[in-house]
Amino acid sequence: MSKSTDLNVKVKFGLKSFITVVAILIVVLFVVGILTYVIPAGRYTIYTTDISKQGLPFFEYTTDATLNKQIVIDSFKLLTEAENSSRLPFYRWLTSPFEALIFGSNSSNMIMIIALLLVLGGTFKVLEESGGLVSLVRVIMIKLRTKRFAIIWVTTAVIMLLSAVFGLQEQLLILYPIFAMLCTALNWSRFTAISFVLIASGVGFTTAITNPLTIGTASIAAGVSVTDGLWYRCIIFCVMYVITATFLTYLAKRDEKHATENFDVQGFITVSDQTHTDDVRKSKMIIALFSIALLSVIIPTLIDSLRSLAMVFMAVAFIIGTVIIGRILLGSFKKLGKSFIVGVKDVLPSIVIIMIAFGITHIAQQGNILHTIFYYFYNSVSNISPYVAVIILYFFILIIEFFIPSASAKAVLIIPMLTLAPIEGMSKTIIILTYLFADGYTNVLYPTCGTLLVGLGLANVSFAEWFKKTILFQIILFAVSLGFLMLSIFIGL
C-alpha cells in the first residue's frame, strides 16, 4: 500500500472518530449540566492544614501538584440553594471548556496535559518523517534475519516499551509496511503482520510504565506521582509481554503450518550498505533520545520537591532531543519546524477533546455534585468486599470506554471522582490501575478504537476476522488483568 493511501485512510477515519467522540462528550456535557439542577448539591468539609492529630477520620485528597487537602469522612452535607450559588447557567455550559482552562481549579493540570500532548505530537512527527522508528525496527530485523522467532520476541519488546513508556500507539502504524515485508518473505499472513503492530502496541499502551497519556494524565488528575506502584506495573508488563509474544509466535507458527511455499529468511528485507549504516546511526539517536526522556521521568521522582514535575521534565527532554536529532536527520531547522508544527496540528483534535472533558468536570464542580456523586458511590461500595468493588469499577470503565475511547478524556472525567477518597481496600494506585486495564486492552477489541480500524484497513483484515482470531487472547488478557487487580488488593498496593 502506498504512502498516500495510508494517509488518506488515516485522515478519513480521524475526522469521523473526532466528530463521534466530540458529539458524545457534548451530550455528556449537557447531561451533566442538567444534573447540576437535578442532583442535590453537597460538600465534604475540607482542610488544607494537618488535622491528623485532631482525632478526626479523614481522607488525603490532592487537587493539584502542590497542595494536599484532607476531607473529613463523616462531614458530607447537602447544600442549600443559597450555598450553591456558583452553579453555571445554561449559556455557560458552552464556554465551560474555556473557563476550565483559564479559571478552573484544575487549570494548571489542564495546561500541563495539553502542553505535554503538543510536545509529544510534534516530537513523534519529527521521528516519523526522519525515518528514525522505521530504521530502528529494520536494524533489529536485519540483525536477527536467521532467527525468525527471535524477531517476534525482540520487536514485541521494543514496540511494547515504546507504548508503555512513551504512549506510542497509532504512530507505530508506520511500521506496518516493514512487518508486511517480513511476513510475506516468511510466508506469514498479513493478519500476523498487523498483529505485530496492533497487539504489541495495544498491550504495551495498557501496561503503562510511564505512559504520559494514561498513567501520566491519571496521576495528575489523582494528585499522585507517576511512580506510585511503578514496581507492580513493571511486573505486569513483563507477564503481559510473555503472553503477547507467545500469542504472536503462535500466529506465525500457524501461518507456517498452512504455508505451501518455502521460507526466504535470508531475503526478507534487503537494503544497501549505505542505507544500513544510516539506519544504525538513526537507531542510536532514537535510543539515546528515549533513554534520556525515560531518565528525565525517573530521576525527578527520587526528589520529593520535583516528583510532581516528572512529566514536565519528560516534555523538556523531548523538546531538546527533538531539536538536536531533528536538525541532524532532517538537515535544517526549517524542515524541523515544519515537521514539528504538522505533528502539533495532528494532536489538536485531542486537545479539543480534553478541553471538553475538563469543561464537563468544571460544570460538575461548579454545581457541587461531584462530592454528592462520590458520597453515594462510596456508600454503595464501602460495605462490600473490595474484590467485588474492583470488578464493579472495572466493568463501569469498560462501558465508558466503548463511548469515549480517548484515554486522556476518560482520565480527566472519572479519575478525580473515583480518587476523591480511597475506598476501603482500594488505594488510588489500585483505582488508577483498574482504569489502565479497562481503557487499554479494549483498544484492540472495541470497534470504536480508531487505531484498530485504521490498522485493519491497512492490512485488509475485516473486524469479524480480527475478533474471531483474537477473542481467546482478549479473554486471557482480561483474566490475567483481573488477577493482578485481586493480587494488588491482597497485598495492599
CORRAQUI-V988185 format. One record per residue. SS is DSSP state (H for helix, E for strand, L for the rest). Layout:
SS
SS
This chain:
L
L
H
H
H
H
H
H
H
H
H
H
H
H
H
H
H
H
H
H
H
H
H
H
H
H
H
H
H
H
H
H
H
H
H
L
L
L
L
L
L
E
E
L
L
E
E
L
L
L
L
L
L
L
L
L
L
E
E
E
E
E
L
L
L
L
L
E
E
E
E
E
H
H
H
L
E
E
L
L
L
L
L
L
L
L
L
L
L
H
H
H
L
L
L
H
H
H
H
H
H
H
L
L
L
L
H
H
H
H
H
H
H
H
H
H
H
H
H
H
H
H
H
H
H
H
H
H
H
H
L
H
H
H
H
H
H
H
H
H
H
H
H
L
L
L
L
H
H
H
H
H
H
H
H
H
H
H
H
H
H
H
H
H
H
H
L
L
L
H
H
H
H
H
H
H
H
H
H
H
H
H
H
H
H
L
L
L
L
H
H
H
H
H
H
H
H
H
H
H
H
H
H
H
H
H
L
L
L
L
L
H
H
H
H
H
H
H
H
H
H
H
L
L
L
L
L
L
L
H
H
H
H
H
H
H
H
H
H
H
H
H
H
H
H
H
H
H
H
H
H
H
H
H
H
H
H
H
L
L
L
L
L
L
H
H
H
L
L
L
L
L
H
H
H
H
H
H
H
H
H
H
H
H
H
H
H
H
H
H
H
H
H
H
H
H
H
H
H
H
H
L
L
H
H
H
H
H
H
H
H
H
H
H
H
H
H
H
H
H
H
H
H
H
H
H
H
H
H
H
L
L
H
H
H
H
H
H
H
H
H
H
H
H
H
H
H
H
H
H
H
H
H
H
H
H
H
H
H
H
H
H
H
H
H
H
L
L
L
H
H
H
H
H
H
H
H
H
H
H
H
H
L
L
L
H
H
H
H
H
H
H
H
H
H
H
H
H
H
H
H
H
H
L
L
L
H
H
H
H
H
H
H
H
H
H
H
H
L
L
L
L
E
L
L
E
L
H
H
H
H
H
H
H
H
H
H
H
H
H
H
H
H
H
L
L
L
L
L
H
H
H
H
H
H
H
H
H
H
L
L
L
H
H
H
H
H
H
H
H
H
H
H
H
H
H
H
H
H
H
H
H
H
H
H
H
H
H
H
H
H
L
L
